[in-house]
Amino acid sequence: MASAPAFPPNSSPRRFWDANSLQTRLTVGVVLAALLGLGGVTGWMAWRMRQILLESHTEKAETIAQRFEEDVSLYQEMMPTPEALQQVVDYRTTPDTALWIQSPDDQLLAASETLSIGSWQTSGLSAELLDLNADNLLAIRSIQDWTLVICVSPLIIDGQMVGTLFIADDITANQASFQRMTLSLVAVTAVVVTLLAIAIAYYVQRSLRPLRQLNRLASTVTAETLCAHQLQLEAAPTEVQELAASYNLMLERLSRAWAQQKSFVNNFSHELRTPLTLVQGYLQSTLRRCHTLTDPQREGLEIATTEAERTIRMLQELLNLARIDSGQMTFNLQPTQLKEVVMGAADQADPGGDRIRVEICSAPTVNCDRSRLHEALSELLDNAIKYAQGERPIQMRLDQSGEWAIIEIQDHGRGIPWHQQADIFEPFYRVDEDRARTTGGTGLGLTLVRAFVEGMRGQIALRSIPEQGTTFTISLPV
């Protein structure tokens, strides 16, 4: 139908960043997996490189300690033991390695020149090293800004305890190189993860494009466009193509059902309207011409006449709705004095003149269908009288604002709940089913009012406050 809602309702605009969207979840999930994988590999590589570095220096220190006794034995054949010790220490000393030997009574027997000259001496590192305990150990220690591999072992020559051998291997430069390499690995990993995240986000966005297309199409579907909407996704994944096929099949079934419903309403209204009109005419003729009816008989005929009129009016509403759906509703637009139409509708709705108060602020002339406008105003006034509370009159106001003629109808009834105001013009919609049963009606009145007003290139608006009242505003171009 022309005023039927879309299937499904329009979705809200998509935000630039939606933490709950499928795109965000897939992107974040894949990026996190990649980050954990690359981060794990980078961490393992950094740990393994550090282990290799430390193992190489500790093996160097252990090798010096193991061969020291052999070297001393060789030099003892040519010189005294103290000189042999110093000779071996000098032989094994490198710019990054220092050795010294302490006797059991903590006397320095031999030492590398590294401990007495250069930065080791000036920084105080040599003094701290010479104060180390003589416990057997092989460890990595940080002293001041230096990182050293320390090896301490007893020195036994020819079966006699000579003293304790200390070996200090400076790995500060290697440690700094390792840290720079680790930072480089982290930086490279970060760049790779960032580029990977961008590529994955783009890929996921392209992969989800068919779903967004499906969503956009579904948000624009109405009852009249069911057949026109067919989704074709040739480049989409298999699962999305299956979803599109199911979606197209659903639209086709809905279209057939909707066509059958419109056909039924149209045929049903046409078939019943003619015999009911004959029945109504017969009842009215009997009431008018027969003077021998008893009071109960007359009352029964009057009730039957009223119900026949109500049924015919309902069928006429269905017929009008069917004409609107099929595009067969015609409007005879002619220059019309709105004051005459407003006063005529008010007089018809309130013959006694005590329920409706009309205020004419301006009397514009517009191009409209006089009968359709009269029918629309009558429907709004009937609703206002039905649902008004108390003795306060219905306010009907005619005015002009710029290029628009304004007709307002205001009651002081129960009003319409906020959450139902958006659906008030939909076909067969009733705000309160219990009230609808007592007041009658099909729920098509406001639907037809909107169709009539829009057919005359006008607009209708609703403003309602629960428990205070409702105002309908019709705007027609002057």
Secondary structure by P-SEA (a helix, b strand, c coil): cccccccccccccccccccccaaaaaaaaaaaaaaaaaaaaaaaaaaaaaaaaaaaaaaaaaaaaaaaaaaaaaaaacccaaaaaaaaaaaaccccbbbbbbcccccccccccccccccccccaaaaaaaaccccccbbbbbccccccbbbbbbbbccccccbbbbbbbbaaaaaaaaaaaaaaaaaaaaaaaaaaaaaaaaaaaaaaaaaaaaaaaaaaccccccccbbbbbccccaaaaaaaaaaaaaaaaaaaaaaaaaaaaaaaaaaaaaaaaaaaaaaaaaaaccccccaaaaaaaaaaaaaaaaaaaaaaaaaaaaaaaacccccccccccaaaaaaaaaaaaccccccbbbbbcbbbbbbccaaaaaaaaaaaaaaaaaaccccbbbbbbbbbcccbbbbbbbbcccccccccccccccccccccaaaaaaaccccaaaaaaaaaaaaacbbbbbbbbcccbbbbbbbbcc
